[in-house]
Amino acid sequence: MGSVRAEDGYALWMRYVPLAPALAADYRTRLGEVVAPDTTATQRAAREELQRGLSGLTGYAPHMTTVAAGGPALVLGTPQSSRLVASVRGDVESLGDEGYLLRQTRIDGNDVLLVAARHDIGVLYGVFHLLRLLQTGAPLAGLDVQESPRIKLRVLDHWDNLDGYVERGYAGNSLWDWQTLPEWRNPRYTDYARANASLGINGTVLNNVNANALSLTPAYLAKAAALADIFRPFGIRVYLSARFSAPIELGGLKTADPLDPNVQRWWRDKANEIYARIPDFGGLLVKANSEGQPGPQDYGRSHADGANLLGDALAPHGGVVMWRAFVYAHEVPEDRSKQAYNEFVGLDGAFRPNVIVQVKNGPLDFQPREPFHPLFGAMPRTPLMMEFQITKEYLGFATHLVYLGQLYEEVLKADTQAKGLGSTVARVIDGSLEGHVLTGMAGVANIGSDRTWSGSHFDQANWYAFGRLAWNPHLSARDIATDWAGMTFSPDPGVVQPIVAMMMASREAAVDYMTPLGLHHVMARGHHYGPGPWVDGGPRADWTSVYYHRADHDGIGFDRTAQGSNAVSQYAPAVARIYADLERVPEPLLLWFHHVPWDHRLRSGRTLWDELVGRYALGVRKVEAMQAAWAGLQGRVDAPRHDQVAAFLRIQHSEAQWWRDASVAYFQSISGRPLPAGETEPPHPLAYYQALQFPSAPGDGR
């Protein structure tokens, strides 16, 4: 077990602390000599990472060479860069451009551990995989691993403004110092690239989807080009969010109509300009006709018209367009959750081959729990890209311990039944269901200038889980958590097991104390900090809580059956029948799909009212259990990190109790029912909770 030493979280899961002496000695014997090419920037990145990792883990710097001297060795390379790797050319070629092979074998009479790939970037990914095995104490004897990414575009979306503010960010200011770029290239940018390469993330969108057209000007393209230069050796392409009206704001045109020849010419010229500066530029992300953003519908055109305009401009350079499906009209609809489906499903097959439609995991907006988005499985001729939120806009910001791996896994394993049983969301987005080659997964980043990168130590796990699932959306959230805990804190099972148990209980705890039984969008207005089930009025009904929970004296919940908004009809018939049936709908989604009487009996035997109140209290108790588990790790986790996590758990407990008390006070005022036996009255009247104001809460859009 590695020694407990003071740490601040900057190293993330790449700590490389000393292993137990016997294990370190075994690894030194097998890996004491590293044979690796040293010609390209990516080759050097792989060598440097190995040197850093092996030195820290084993206590000895490996002997680095480009030519094997005989004896046990770790060999890196491609068939072109290494004679030894050429012996497995057939296996390597089958792994694709980013895949890799780890194999313990014998070559020329010597024991050799190969890290082999078709291209240098695959070797770098393989090095990080090997270091993950070493950090978690895995045996190397008989090692034979072959890995290829299941998804092509594995991208972080940074909602970072050009002034350094991060929308829905809870980890400080933007990582990008636009003021000092391109001249000052902060070494932290390289560490960011290392962290992403360790997960196989291969793209980053630098700026907010609520885009400023200035990001496409020459001055800012020079800054983006500097970041692209830093990221390139790590296999990461730079993308930009584009403002659809940029031809007006930057080009002086009178229109941004996608069918106007002058607009088309402007975008072609802009694409040429970008690629002249950044030859491997990934492409453009677009938010259009949503929350006031300009778009093709301003000119009577469709989303396909707008996306294809940009697709045509980028196609000669190999760039892609990621067109977001998060849209809703200026007019308040009967059910906002239906809007994206209604606007996009009729456009299936109308998009250019280099356009991928980016769809949020659920039909509303990153709630603690939503059903999977009905567009998944409904557009078989169009590649769909998953959009998850890594930052916790609706899940307690950076101070609540909520592991999102479970949320991601729940969505990815959901069965759309679009082509029968087994038509999971994971198979939609990895292309295997419909045979798509262009595939993608995006995560709204939780990264900022905070020393921990993510605002808290445990929020690093959500960045980590996103990256691992973007590489392979069929992985287990528990297995990912186990790897992360072992690398981030200690490989000691006595540390890993309680931490993983905390993580695996955390998401359901948050759902219980925030949005039990399918409730959604019941947080405070604007900044989304804290409970606000009473929120009403304002510019749009669908920005309020009462629009969604629809509680009255008789019951609670949004009726999305055929007797209500009929949102269930957007799902495949087999799924729709389950969601529409009050007796068969999964109880975690009950109030998403049904307006249910307060006295309706649930599977527990309790009435809906009693169960709802009980779930709020259960969520608080789950946080208390996490606090107890973490307290038990004192002395086994370094004091600085243990102290901060303990403090954040105290915040989480206080706010979970606040959620419980405020929600119970409000819904009791509506239902008129007494609290179940054993449940305590909220300590304050409802008016107290309604009067609380937090105008400086972080992360709100501006």
VEXVEXDO-261056 format. One record per residue (C-alpha): x, y, z; residue in one letter. Coordinates in steps of 0.02 Angstrom, whole numbers, plus 50000, padded with zeros to 5 digits. Each point is the difference from the previous one (the first is absolute). Example, Ala and Ser with C-alpha at 12.3 -4.5 7.8 and 13.67 -1.06 7.14 Angstrom:
506154977550390A/500695017249967S/
This chain:
500005000050000M/500655017249958G/500425011650144S/498755013250054V/500705016849952R/499255017449989A/499215003149830E/498945013649921D/499154990349861G/500935008049855Y/500734983349942A/498244993049974L/500054981149973W/501815000849938M/500845001250171R/501284986249973Y/500374998050186V/501164986050061P/499264982649999L/500264986350129A/501844994649995P/499704982349936A/498855005949860L/501185014149953A/501454987749992A/499024988449884D/499585014349884Y/501815006150000R/500584982849945T/498784999349857R/500065018349948L/501735006050048G/500485002849818E/498855009849884V/500304998749814V/499075014049914A/500205011149847P/500405018350031D/499635008849836T/498275007750006T/499175011050131A/498764986250041T/501394987250020Q/500885011850120R/498385002650097A/499854981150022A/501814998550058R/499835014450122E/498394993150074E/500794983050026L/501535007550079Q/498935010550115R/498874985550044G/501294986350024L/501155011350100S/498615004550120G/499234982750016L/501594989650014T/501195012650073G/501244998049859Y/500155008649833A/499924987449858P/501424998649875H/499325008349843M/500724994749832T/499514999049818T/500884983349970V/499724983950097A/501534993950093A/499314982850045G/499124994350157G/498275004450067P/499355016049925A/498485010949973L/499895003649814V/498975014249926L/499675003549818G/499124997149836T/500484987649864P/500865014549912Q/500985006350151S/500494983650083S/500684983749931R/499344990950152L/498245006749978V/500024994849817A/499844982150061S/498185003550051V/499575010649848R/498444989949959G/499255002150173D/500425018450006V/499285004049829E/498314993150053S/499875012450144L/499725015749895G/500835016950006D/499855002650188E/500024982250067G/501434991550090Y/500644983450062L/500814995650167L/500804982949995R/501244990450106Q/500964988949880T/501724993549953R/500985007349855I/501764994449953D/500054989650159G/499605014750115N/498485004150105D/499205015349925V/498475010250043L/499385008349841L/499015016149991V/499624999949814A/498855009549883A/499775005249819R/500385018150043H/500935009350135D/498415006150084I/499464982050028G/501674996850085V/499715014950115L/498274993650045Y/500774983050034G/501305007650115V/498635008050103F/499074983550008H/501574991350060L/500295013250133L/498204997750058R/500354981450023L/501595003750097L/499175012850112Q/498634987650047T/501234985750029G/499484989049855A/501094984849959P/500975001049836L/500304981449973A/499024994249849G/499385017549963L/499095000949832D/498885015149971V/499335006449835Q/499045016450004E/499175011149871S/498815014550032P/498174996249968R/499645018449965I/500915011349877K/499745017550074L/500335000650187R/499855018250042V/499965011950147L/498895015349978D/500645014950099H/498645012950035W/501375013150021D/499745018249954N/501365010749927L/500065010450160D/500484984750102G/498294996850075Y/499384982049990V/498134997649978E/499414986350118R/501794999050062G/500414996650183Y/501904998049991A/500605017849985G/500305009849842N/500364993249827S/501564989749979L/500385010149843W/500865016650032D/499485008649839W/500885015950054Q/501734992049998T/499774987949856L/500794996749878P/501655006150073E/499874991950172W/499674981449991R/499624995350178N/500734982950046P/498304995850073R/499354998549821Y/501184985349975T/499404991850161D/498215002249938Y/500484991249840A/500864986050096R/498464997250106A/498874998949848N/501194988649905A/500024988450151S/498144997349968L/500045000249810G/499085016649986I/500475006649828N/499125016849982G/499655016050095T/498795014149961V/500855015450070L/498555012250016N/498215001150060N/498564993549894V/499215017050034N/501365006049885A/500805016849974N/500385002949816A/501695007250050L/500644982350026S/500104998749809L/501035015849976T/501854999049952P/500585005250174A/499064986050086Y/500404987349865L/501845003350037A/499664996150183K/499054984149955A/501434994949886A/501225001350145A/498934988250103L/499854988349851A/501904999349989D/500104994850183I/498624987149986F/500524992149834R/501314987850069P/498674993350117F/498764996149861G/498825014250044I/499195010649865R/499345017450033V/498205004749959Y/499095016650016L/498205004550037S/499365010749857A/498715013850011R/498814997849855F/499855018649970S/501895002449983A/499865004949814P/499025015350057I/501045004250153E/501714996849924L/499715000449813G/498865015049984G/498664990149908L/498185004550021K/499464981950025T/500584983250065A/498734990549893D/500814983049965P/499354999849821L/500745017049958D/501534998149885P/500935014150088N/499754991550168V/500604983649928Q/501555008649930R/500365008350166W/500004983550093W/501094991749867R/501265014150015D/499954999050190K/500304981249994A/501495002749884N/500685013050122E/499814988550149I/500844985149917Y/501445010849940A/500375003250184R/499474983250073I/500214986349868P/499214986650111D/498575010950063F/498594988450054G/498495010249950G/498585010450069L/498724997950139L/498385009749977V/498585004950114K/498665007749890A/498225006050028N/500094995850184S/499925011650151E/500105015249887G/501464994349894Q/499895004249814P/499724986149876G/499304994749832P/498205000850059Q/500205018950008D/499934999149809Y/498674986649983G/501314986449975R/500224983450088S/501344993750117H/500614989149857A/500215015449890D/501055008450134G/501064984850039A/500304996149817N/500585017849967L/501424997350122L/500264981949950G/500315005249820D/501265013150056A/500974987650108L/499894984549889A/501515003949888P/501075000650156H/499304984550085G/499115009950137G/498364995350084V/498495009750061V/499264995550169M/498255007549993W/499125000350168R/498224993850015A/499675009850161F/498695011749930V/498365007750051Y/498925012949917A/499635017850050H/498214994650031E/499764989550157V/499484982549942P/498794988250085E/501514989550053D/501755006649975R/500734982550013S/499214995949830K/500795014249903Q/501664992649943A/499164984349935Y/498675010049910N/501285011049914E/501284986949952F/499184983349967V/499265006049835G/501755004949942L/500704982450013D/501144996949851G/500045018449950A/501725003950073F/501694999749911R/501144985150036P/501155010850108N/498585006250112V/499584991450163I/498515005250106V/500485002350183Q/498594994550116V/499925002150188K/499824984050101N/498215004450046G/498605010049920P/500065014650121L/501645006650070D/501274989550097F/498824996450145Q/500534988450142P/498954986849912R/499125000349832E/499464986449881P/501144997949851F/499715012549859H/498704993449876P/501085005449852L/501164985550038F/499374986449887G/498815011549906A/501225006649867M/500784984449923P/500725009349849R/500865013550103T/501514998050115P/499565005550176L/501295005850126M/499694998450187M/500145015850105E/500274997150185F/500315013450130Q/501564997050105I/499815016250096T/498614998250127K/498805014249959E/498524990850077Y/500924988550120L/500735010950135G/501375009049906F/501764995150058A/499614997350184T/498814985249987H/500814983149979L/499014992949853V/500854987149890Y/499275001749826L/500674983649933G/498384991850054Q/498955013249912L/501004997749840Y/499894981050011E/498125000550034E/499715010049841V/501214990149892L/499224983450052K/498225006249971A/499174989849864D/499175010549865T/499284984149922Q/500085009449835A/500514983849914K/499404988050133G/500764995150166L/501835004750020G/499885016549904S/500875009250140T/500465018349999V/501824994450005A/499744990749835R/499175015349924V/501465011450038I/501404987649964D/499264997449827G/499754981350015S/498105000749996L/499885008649830E/501764998249930G/500545018250019H/501865003949987V/499895017850068L/499674997850186T/500265010950152G/499795003850184M/500175017450074A/500145005150182G/499705017550066V/501635002350095A/500165003250187N/501785006549982I/500665016950054G/501445009150082S/499714992050171D/501514990250060R/498944984150002T/499505003549818W/498174995750037S/499615009950157G/500054984650112S/500984984050011H/498534988649964F/499415010049850D/501594994449914Q/499184982949993A/498655006649884N/501285006449874W/500854983150015Y/498394989949980A/499475010249849F/501664996849913G/499984981350033R/498194998349939L/500355010649847A/501344987449954W/498844985450037N/498175003850044P/499734982150055H/501145000950152L/499394998250180S/499865015650106A/500544989950152R/501574993549914D/500435017749946I/499755006350177A/501124986250066T/501415004849882D/499805018550040W/500004997550189A/501524988749992G/501005012649901M/499365015950084T/500104994650182F/500804982950026S/499954982549923P/499724993050176D/498334990749997P/499645007050173G/499985017349919V/499284995749830V/498494990150059Q/499215013150114P/500365013949874I/499184990249859V/498524996250113A/499805018750034M/500125004149815M/498754986749947M/498725006150129A/500255018549966S/498965003149844R/498464991550071E/500235009850161A/499955016349903A/498464994549903V/499144995750163D/500325016650086Y/499735010549843M/498834992049873T/499284983550063P/498824988949901L/500225009149834G/499815018050055L/501035012049896H/500455018449979H/499535004650178V/501575010150039M/500185018750030A/499865011449850R/501495005149894G/501524994050097H/499134983550046H/500745000350175Y/498884991850128G/498164995250001P/498645010349917G/498444989449971P/498965015850023W/500825009449855V/498645007549890D/499785014849884G/501365008649901G/500285001149813P/499624981749960R/498904987250084A/501224986149953D/501365008650102W/498984997250158T/499844985350117S/498104999750009V/499944997049811Y/500874983450028Y/499374992850164H/498185005949979R/499614996350181A/498245003650059D/498894994550143H/499654983449914D/501714994649940G/501665003849918I/500964996649839G/500005004349815F/498774989649899D/500944995149843R/498824985749953T/498755001149858A/498825008850121Q/501315013450029G/501395006549887S/500234982749920N/501905001450011A/500014981050023V/499554998449815S/501755006249954Q/500734983550061Y/499954983249912A/498304991650030P/500674986850120A/500835013350108V/498525012049986A/498804986750064R/501044997850158I/500225018650031Y/498155003249973A/499424986550121D/499865006250179L/500274982450065E/501534996049892R/500945016449985V/501644999150098P/499675008950165E/501565010849981P/499105007949850L/498244999550071L/499705018850013L/500895003649837W/498634991049904F/498485000450114H/498965011750106H/499714988650149V/498765001750144P/500815003050168W/499144984550070D/500564988449860H/500874984650072R/501774996749940L/500934983549997R/500615003250176S/498204999750059G/500095018250052R/498995013949924T/500865011549877L/500005014150129W/500804989250135D/501274992949877E/500475017249934L/500325007050174V/500954984250046G/501125001249847R/500535017650046Y/500514994150173A/500844984549928L/501115011049892G/500585009450155V/500394983750090R/501024994049851K/501085015550013V/500244996450185E/500584982549953A/501265007449879M/500635011550136Q/500264985250117A/500904989949868A/501165014649960W/500355003150184A/500574981950011G/501365003649872L/500855013350105Q/501854995950006G/499874989249845R/499725014849885V/501185014950011D/499395013550117A/499795014549876P/498884990149884R/499094991250142H/499635016650084D/499305008149843Q/498894985249956V/499374999550180A/499595018549992A/499084998049835F/499024985350071L/499455011450143R/499405012649870I/499124986149906Q/499144993850156H/499415017450047S/499355003349825E/499194982849986A/499055004050160Q/499535016849926W/499344991549843W/499004988050107R/499265013150116D/499585012849865A/499254987149883S/498964991750135V/499385017050062A/499465005049825Y/499184983849945F/499114998350168Q/499265017349971S/499304993449836I/499464982550051S/499305004750171G/500544983150068R/500834996550167P/501794993950004L/500244981250015P/500344993150173A/501805002850053G/500315014549880E/500455016750079T/499225016549954E/501125012049903P/500845011850125P/499385015649910H/498375005249917P/499884999249811L/500175018849984A/501754999050075Y/500624988449863Y/499135009949864Q/500855016050059A/501784993349987L/500995008749863Q/501734996049930F/500385013249868P/501864995749997S/499834981249979A/501304994149874P/499804994049822G/498475009349939D/500055005249818G/500415018049962R/
